[in-house]
Amino acid sequence: MGMRSLSYQEAENTFTNTLNHVACGLEHIKIQQPGQEPVYMIPAKDYELFIKLVEQAEDKIDLEEAEKRMNNPEEERLTFEQFFNELEVKSESAQNRI
């Protein structure tokens, strides 16, 4: 599967065709508007995979942090409630990036 780049105007002019190509899993589309960050159109299954990978990465970071705290006697000890509150804050900030 390839990545095709389109200008904003090209994407607008070929929207239905572009959407069908993406929905069928034929390609990913990068849409660039001058002076703006690009946006990407990807099939739903690729988006779902991306979300799973982000969640797995967050879980790995959380486990590493917990392990580091448990193995370091100088590390501040947290109650379960404090620890999970920290995880929620990190998770919310990660979701806001998506």
N, C-alpha and C positions, 0 to 999 in steps of 0.2 A: 504494500500500500504506500502510495507516495503522498507527498505534501505539495499542494499547489498554492501559489501566492496570487492573490487578487487585490486590486485596488478596491477601495470602497465602492467606487462607481461601477467597476466590473461586477462586483458581487451583487450590487443592487440590480443591475441590468439582467443578470443571469440567475437570480435568486432561486427560482423553482428548480432549475436544472442543477444548480450547485447543491441545494438542499437534498435533492434526490440522490446525487452521487455520494454525499456524506452519509445519508440515512441507510443506503445500501452497503455501506462499508467499503466503497471503492476508493475513497481518498479522504485525506484530511485537508482542510482549507485554512490558510492563513490570510486574514483580511487586514489590510493596512490602510489606515486613513492618515494623510499627512499630519505630522505633529502629534500623533496619538500612539499609544502602545498598540501593538497588533492584537487582534482577537482571533481565536481559533474555533473552527467548527469541526467536531469529531463525532463519530458514531456513539450512541448511548453505551454500548458494551465497552468501548475504550474509556469513556468517562467513568463508568462504574469500576473498571479496573484501576484507574487512576486514584479514585477515592479509597479503594481497598489498600493500595500501596501507601497512600498517605497515612491511613489509620495504622497500618502495620509499622511504619516508620515511627509514628508517635508512640505506639505501644513499646517499641524497642527502646526509645529514648527514656520513657518512663521507667522501664525495668532497669536500665543501666543506672539511672539516677537513684532508684531505690537501693540497688546493690551497692553503689558507691557510698551511700549514707550508712548502710548497715555495716559495711566493712571498714569504715573510718571512725575510730573512737572519738575523734575531735569534731566530727560532724554533728551539727545540732540535731537532736532527736525530735521528731514530730509525732503527734498523735495520729491515729488513722484519719480522723476527721480533718486535721490540718493538711495531711498528705493528699487526700482526695480533693480537698478544696483547691490545692495548688494544681492538681491535674486538670480540674475543670477549667481553671483560668487559662492554662496552657492550651487546652483543647479548644476553648472558645476563640482564642487569638489565632490558632491555626485555621479554624473554620472561616474566620473573617478574611483570611488571605485568599481563600478559594473563591 
